[in-house]
Amino acid sequence: MHVIIIEDEKPSARRLKRMLEKLNIEVSTMLHSVEESLNWFEANTHPDLIFLDIQLSDGLSFEIFETIPIKSAVIFTTAYDEYALQAFKLNSIDYLLKPIDEDDLQVAVEKYKERLPQQQSVSLDFNDIKKLLVNPIDREYKKRFFVKVGQHLKLIAVDDIECIYSENKGSYIHTKDGRNYLLDNTLESLESELEPQLFFRINRKFFVNINAIKDMVSYTNSRLQIKLNSYKDDEVIVARERVKDFKEWLES
């Protein structure tokens, strides 16, 4: 059995590897980022089974599967809440909630072995999984943010936000009136809290509001440059691997 782990937290990856070794499963490779994984898949035979984390050091692991068609079986290892786990369960062998329990791991591996004869024809639809991830039934999305201005708290409606971005290890919102406010949230934590029809994450550092887009310009390496109404930074760039989804989002 050819098994790999894709996990950005190296201690977690090593712990999972040791747990699998107790089940007599040898892990041939441990990968820690989207970029590293893409390079590996392009140069190596795809494995039988992948233990896959969602949040990697340079983006979501979905980006791997959007770029390279992969038919390996997948067991998710994730810290996402229950609505995401239900979505993953539809198209994967199983999911394991961190910190991973040894008994749960053994059950997941047995599930894989039971389905092994059918795995040759299995092709996971990660776009469907991703849609379920960001569009769970009856999901309530964030309507407003509290931000601190001096000693005061200010309430900002999401409709007044042009973009949300990270800079110097901080996260900020930029409003229609051209002001920037520091947030307590990380961009990763906002993935499931922002209305997906209103906001799109164009790269690791930016969410943009569809109503704030003034212009789009072709950019180097098949990317797109976004011009917003009041945000003046020229580096609002749609990552190459996100361009296709971005165009689909604009049309939806």
Secondary structure, DSSP 8 states (H G I E B T S, - for coil): --EEEE-S-HHHHHHHHHHHHHTT--EEEEE-SHHHHHHHHHHS---SEEEE-SEETTEETHHHHHHS----EEEEEE---HHHHHHHHHHSSEEEESS--HHHHHHHHHHHHHHGGGGGG----HHHHHHHHHS-TT-----EEEEEETTEEEEEEGGGEEEEEEETTEEEEEETTS-EEEESS-HHHHTTTS-TTTEEEEETTEEEEGGGEEEEEEEGGGEEEEEESS---TT-EE-GGGHHHHHHHHH-
